[in-house]
Amino acid sequence: MAKEESRKLFYIYFVEHGLTAKEAAQKANVTETTASRWVDKYKMKAERDARIFGTNQRIENVRGVLGALAEETMELTRQLREANEQNDRGAAKDIRMSLASLSDQAAKWNKTLANIEGKERITLSVYLHVMEDLFKAMYAKHPAIYQQLISFQEEVIHTKAAELA
């Protein structure tokens, strides 16, 4: 297997699949020394960490916490109903306190989610500017690939427009 192909394979295992450098090296059939050199040279660890701890993952994690809080709230609400039906005022009071605490936690997590989504999202204008620069660079370096990309992009846009119509 050519060196470049081995590096790409190592990259897939290490960055995209999150294997350890040792595991990825074994699967890509390269030495740990070579793998370590690639990780440093191509800054693969930083990229892998960015994928793991990136905005989308953080948003997913916060939504998971909010989901768990919602489930716990539903269970406590059921318990509160039972306590009220049994006229157990002590238990009902404790459950209400727990519900108030959960409500406070949910509000804080919702604020965290709003902050993450607000701060770390790329605006449409920035995205369009970056894509324009990307297409200019593609045209300058690889005009044939640029033409293929434009054709492919048009096909996808027409297909999606037909789906949405």
N, C-alpha and C positions, 0 to 999 in steps of 0.2 A: 504494500500500500504506500502510495506517495506520502511524503512528509506533510504536504498541505492537506491532503485528505485525512491523515491521522490527526492533525491539529483541529480540523473542523469537527471530526468525530469526537475528539476529546472535549471540545467546546460544547457540543450538544449535551454530552453526559454531565459535564461539570457545571455549566452555566444554566442550561435549560432544564435539565432533570434534577439538578441539585445534589449529585453524587459527590462524595469526597474526592479529592485529587487522586488519592491512591486507587479508589474504585474506578474512576473515570480513566485513569492511566491503564489499568488492567484491561478494561473493555476496549480501549482504543489501541491496545497493544503497543504502548510506549513505556519508556522507563519513567520512574517517579521523578528523576532528575530533569528529564525533558519536560514533563508535565509541570513541575515547579517553575522551570524557566518560562514556559508559556504563560502560566498564571501571572507571573510578575511582569513579563514583557507586554502582554496584551491586556493587562489590568482586568483579568477575568473575575477575580474575587470581588472587586468593586461592582462589576456588572451583575454578578450573581446576587450579591447583597441588595443591590438596588431593585432587582426583580422580587426578591423575597420581602423586602421592607418598603417597597414602592407604594405609591399612592393607592393604587387599586387594591393591593393586599391589605393596606391599613384600613381602607374603607370597608372591605369585606370583614376584617376582624371586628371593627366597631359594630357593624351590622349584626354580626354573630352575638356579640355581647348584648345588644339591644333585643335580639330575638330571645335570648335566654332570660332577660329581665321580663319580657312580655309573658313568657311561659310561667315564670315564677309568680307574676302578678295575677295571672288567671287562676293558678292553683290557690293562692292566698284568698282571692275573691270567693272561690268556691268554699274554702274553709270558713271564711267570715259568714257566709250565708248559713252554713251549718251551725256555727256558734250562735248566730242570732236566732235560728229556729229552736235551738236547745236552751235559749235564754242564758247562755254562758257569757256574762258580761266581761269577766276577766280575760277570757280567751279572745273575745271580740276586740277588746281594747288593745291587747298585744298584737293581734293581727292587723288592726288599723295602723298601729305604729310601724309595723313592718311594711305595710303598703305605702305609707308616707315616705319611708326611707327608700323603697324601690322607685317611687315616683321621682324623688330627688336625684337618685342615681341615673335614671333614664333621661331626665332633663339635662344632666351634665354630659352624658354620652352623646345625646343629640346635638348639643352645642359643639362637642369635639368633632363629630361627624361633619357638621356645617363648616367648621373651621378648616378641616382637611380638604373638603370639597371646594371651598372658596379659595384657599391659598394655593393649592397645588394643581389646580386645573389650568391648562393652557387655554388662553383666549383664542377665539376663532381667528382674529386678525394675526396673532403671532403664528398660529398653525399655518395659515395661508401663506404668510411671508416665508416661513421655513420651507414649505412645500415648493414654493416658487423658486427659491434658491436651489433646492434639491433637483428640480427638473432642469434648471439652467446648467448645473454641474453635470448632470447626466447627459445632456445634449452636447456639452463641450467635450466630454471624455468618451462617450459611447453613443454616437448618433444613431446607429442601427438599433441598439437596445432601447434608446429613447423612443424611436418610432414604434417599436413593438409595444412598449409600455403605454404609449398614447392610444394605440389601437385597442389594446386590452382594456384600458380605462374606459374608453368610449363604449365598448361592449358591455362592461359591467354597469355603467351608468344607464344605458338603454334598458338593460334587463331589469335593473332595480326600479327604474321609472315605470316600466310596464307592470311590475308587481304592485306598485303603490297606486297606480291609476285606477 
